[in-house]
Amino acid sequence: MSIWITKTKKINNQTVTFHRFNTVVVGAGAAGMNCAVHLYEFMEQKGVDNPQDKIAVVTAGLGLGASRMSGSDKQTYYKIGTSPDVPDSAEDFAKSLTAGGCCHGDLALAEGIGSLREFYHLVQVGVPFPHDSMGTYIGYKTDNDPNERATSAGPKTSKFMSECLQKELERYGVKIQDQQEVAHLLAVGTGKSKRLVGVVTIDKKNISKSNYAINVFLGSNIVLAAGGPGELYKTTVYPRGQLGIHGLAFKTGLIGANLTESQFGLASTKFRWNVSGTYMQAIPRIFSTDADGKDEKEFLADIFGSMSKMATNIFLKGYQWPFDPQRIENLQSSLIDILVFNETQKGRRVFMDFLHNPPGSDTIEEFDINALEPEAKEYLQKAGALQKTPIERLAHMNTPAIEIYKENGIDLYLESLEIAVCAQHNNGGFAVNNWWQSNIVQTFIIGEMAGTHGVKRPGGSALNAGQVGGLRAAEYIVNVYGYKMADYSDKQSEIDRQLSDFIAGFERYKSSTGFDPEQVLEEIRSRMTLSSGHIRELNDAQKALTEAVQLYKDIGQKGFNTKIPEDIITAIQAEHLALTSVAYLKAVVELLRRGSGSHGSHLVLSEDGVEIHPDVIDKATEKPLKFKSENKSLRSSILQIEYDEGAPDLFRSSSAGLRPAPSDRKAFEPAWQDYREGKIY
Ligand SMILES: Cc1cc2nc3c(=O)[nH]c(=O)nc-3n(C[C@H](O)[C@H](O)[C@H](O)COP(=O)(O)OP(=O)(O)OC[C@H]3O[C@@H](n4cnc5c(N)ncnc54)[C@H](O)[C@@H]3O)c2cc1C
């Protein structure tokens, strides 16, 4: 039998190009790049010839995705403590990851154990994490972090990570398949013998009216690292164009976990960027205006009632960044998110003004750094950030935080920054085991697509999890599944049939009575922000789910009306994002039905709940907003969602118990034997 690497075939009047690899990695963010680097290295260590030809990295765009395009004042990487005098351990690290519940102990421990190995790997490939003259990587405190485990290479940490890892891959000679929009996942077999055998893409550079430029990347192993479903929300700080491939993944049978646990927080909207850390620690003035930018109002002042309380809470938002319903009562920092949202609900706009301190009024005293509560005052004193204005304090603590806005057309010395409560990250995703293998054998899911985080993750742990997941997946693939190129000659007829159906489906994208793909995307985003955002209510979510299911079914019936070939890609995205939104809403409804209360990064409304403040009104009822406290009994399980075409809501839900962190510790010799004999896998 001849060994082919690339071949073309005519299917349904289209030329389809097949490429064969051992492992296909989808996504060129920090997670996907790292996995590809480790795959190469593990193969090379095993003496495999030309590992670079066995690995493909497939991406819709090298410059796209959260790693390349997102960040904050100092984008955080959360790792095990590296202080020379403060001890830390993987078990303690894992405890921080599991503290909010709904998080598997084995994954958290693996993220702890692999943390330093991956951190130093990044140092080695050139990510400029700062250290002192003795070589200590200095830490600081981040959200939900009891220690000082966080570090940062500046506002663009994850961009540097992806770029440095890319350089390493290029040195190794691994080719990146750029501009390939994943449009279908090829799965064969059923039940336990189901396999994902390849990824079908449209080459965005070459699509035309008559040529859909279809590529098929076949792999013995598939690693999905396509990031979060950022464009699911209207109010979002995910970068533009980051949709992910969740809908396609659900359709092939991959199981979603903790989908309800999206994180929300304050971010700038003109240029999408998180305003965490020093942006808040500089204590800017926060004010609202009407829709035209007029009628300025100091809306926080009346509610907080004292300058010291208000300014301290603005400061605390720095490292209490995600919206947290457990930080609302008794004038805590997440009350700011609620008040910002309350203003935007009234059609007003909210801004951060770095040129002025929060102003005093008839009811509250003038700003005075010395009157801040001790946590804020001591931090600023230690940082030497006692300058007169917020912009001076910010410039003193973190000039790159000002420069990043300048690079993107916003001069914080001249203009105020418009902000909103935005979707930022999904702690949930797809279920994986402790080697990041999904419920489909030989399919691995890493990075933000993997639902490993539970309800509350310390800030920065997403980047750590993405690195450790990639390392673990690569190690398992090479040591357990080997390095043979994919050979699906016995399944070719099934593959051809699927491709023929896939190509025939393009007719649905040219229906004169079909939907406008952009309008569908807009409808999905608006619904998700309204009903699956940081404020949720069962009847509303149920209504949204019914509408989302109907939209998906209508798309199946009517198709899309596209005018130019490139619109076909938008139509494909809209179709799978429509299914993604059904899955997320199904999860929201199911969790609310199980009696969940406010936890993680969302608030659950309840008429007999806790009142936030008489002035904070529920828009639907026009009564004061009341929320339900957390139902802690739900911490010990994970809500899972699985596609089921026949189910009324297209998905069925189940509850998975938490896997504990293994606590058995073997002596060196038996552990060595297990390792030599490959029993560790
Ligand atoms: C504003 C902001 C600030 C953040 N700050 C922090 C922080 O401080 N610390 C932290 O730990 N985390 C932070 N995060 C989260 C973190 O940045 C992401 O979770 C992480 O970068 C995701 O990496 P990834 O490799 O999984 O996916 P991404 O970096 O999102 O990469 C996804 C890849 O998949 C590709 N792709 C997507 N869809 C398709 C498709 N259909 N076909 C082909 N390719 C596709 C994209 O082109 C891209 O290459 C932040 C996120 C945001 C939005």
PDBQT file of the ligand as one rigid body, heavy atoms in Angstrom, charges set to zero:
ROOT
HETATM    1  C1  LIG A 701      -9.688  40.137  28.233  1.00  0.00    +0.000 C 
HETATM    2  C2  LIG A 701      -9.184  38.821  28.735  1.00  0.00    +0.000 A 
HETATM    3  C3  LIG A 701      -8.250  38.789  29.746  1.00  0.00    +0.000 A 
HETATM    4  C4  LIG A 701      -7.794  37.576  30.231  1.00  0.00    +0.000 A 
HETATM    5  N1  LIG A 701      -6.874  37.561  31.237  1.00  0.00    +0.000 NA
HETATM    6  C5  LIG A 701      -6.421  36.394  31.708  1.00  0.00    +0.000 A 
HETATM    7  C6  LIG A 701      -5.446  36.341  32.725  1.00  0.00    +0.000 A 
HETATM    8  O1  LIG A 701      -4.983  37.381  33.217  1.00  0.00    +0.000 OA
HETATM    9  N2  LIG A 701      -5.004  35.145  33.139  1.00  0.00    +0.000 N 
HETATM   10  C7  LIG A 701      -5.494  33.966  32.637  1.00  0.00    +0.000 A 
HETATM   11  O2  LIG A 701      -5.067  32.890  33.069  1.00  0.00    +0.000 OA
HETATM   12  N3  LIG A 701      -6.422  33.988  31.664  1.00  0.00    +0.000 NA
HETATM   13  C8  LIG A 701      -6.887  35.147  31.189  1.00  0.00    +0.000 A 
HETATM   14  N4  LIG A 701      -7.819  35.157  30.200  1.00  0.00    +0.000 N 
HETATM   15  C9  LIG A 701      -8.244  33.876  29.626  1.00  0.00    +0.000 C 
HETATM   16  C10 LIG A 701      -7.153  33.323  28.706  1.00  0.00    +0.000 C 
HETATM   17  O3  LIG A 701      -6.568  34.383  27.986  1.00  0.00    +0.000 OA
HETATM   18  C11 LIG A 701      -7.739  32.302  27.740  1.00  0.00    +0.000 C 
HETATM   19  O4  LIG A 701      -8.508  31.360  28.444  1.00  0.00    +0.000 OA
HETATM   20  C12 LIG A 701      -6.629  31.581  27.013  1.00  0.00    +0.000 C 
HETATM   21  O5  LIG A 701      -5.761  32.491  26.382  1.00  0.00    +0.000 OA
HETATM   22  C13 LIG A 701      -7.237  30.630  26.006  1.00  0.00    +0.000 C 
HETATM   23  O6  LIG A 701      -6.194  30.010  25.310  1.00  0.00    +0.000 OA
HETATM   24  P1  LIG A 701      -6.506  28.858  24.293  1.00  0.00    +0.000 P 
HETATM   25  O7  LIG A 701      -5.214  28.483  23.675  1.00  0.00    +0.000 OA
HETATM   26  O8  LIG A 701      -7.316  27.810  24.938  1.00  0.00    +0.000 OA
HETATM   27  O9  LIG A 701      -7.479  29.525  23.209  1.00  0.00    +0.000 OA
HETATM   28  P2  LIG A 701      -7.289  30.875  22.301  1.00  0.00    +0.000 P 
HETATM   29  O10 LIG A 701      -6.082  31.618  22.674  1.00  0.00    +0.000 OA
HETATM   30  O11 LIG A 701      -8.583  31.558  22.358  1.00  0.00    +0.000 OA
HETATM   31  O12 LIG A 701      -7.028  30.265  20.878  1.00  0.00    +0.000 OA
HETATM   32  C14 LIG A 701      -8.035  29.677  20.116  1.00  0.00    +0.000 C 
HETATM   33  C15 LIG A 701      -7.436  29.227  18.816  1.00  0.00    +0.000 C 
HETATM   34  O13 LIG A 701      -8.410  28.458  18.110  1.00  0.00    +0.000 OA
HETATM   35  C16 LIG A 701      -8.586  28.985  16.821  1.00  0.00    +0.000 C 
HETATM   36  N5  LIG A 701      -9.969  28.777  16.398  1.00  0.00    +0.000 N 
HETATM   37  C17 LIG A 701     -11.098  29.180  17.027  1.00  0.00    +0.000 A 
HETATM   38  N6  LIG A 701     -12.169  28.823  16.316  1.00  0.00    +0.000 NA
HETATM   39  C18 LIG A 701     -11.711  28.179  15.210  1.00  0.00    +0.000 A 
HETATM   40  C19 LIG A 701     -12.320  27.578  14.070  1.00  0.00    +0.000 A 
HETATM   41  N7  LIG A 701     -13.633  27.567  13.886  1.00  0.00    +0.000 N 
HETATM   42  N8  LIG A 701     -11.520  27.014  13.157  1.00  0.00    +0.000 NA
HETATM   43  C20 LIG A 701     -10.179  27.007  13.288  1.00  0.00    +0.000 A 
HETATM   44  N9  LIG A 701      -9.549  27.575  14.341  1.00  0.00    +0.000 NA
HETATM   45  C21 LIG A 701     -10.310  28.134  15.280  1.00  0.00    +0.000 A 
HETATM   46  C22 LIG A 701      -8.231  30.466  16.935  1.00  0.00    +0.000 C 
HETATM   47  O14 LIG A 701      -7.872  30.998  15.680  1.00  0.00    +0.000 OA
HETATM   48  C23 LIG A 701      -7.042  30.372  17.885  1.00  0.00    +0.000 C 
HETATM   49  O15 LIG A 701      -5.871  30.008  17.181  1.00  0.00    +0.000 OA
HETATM   50  C24 LIG A 701      -8.290  36.369  29.685  1.00  0.00    +0.000 A 
HETATM   51  C25 LIG A 701      -9.216  36.384  28.658  1.00  0.00    +0.000 A 
HETATM   52  C26 LIG A 701      -9.670  37.603  28.176  1.00  0.00    +0.000 A 
HETATM   53  C27 LIG A 701     -10.674  37.604  27.066  1.00  0.00    +0.000 C 
ENDROOT
TORSDOF 0
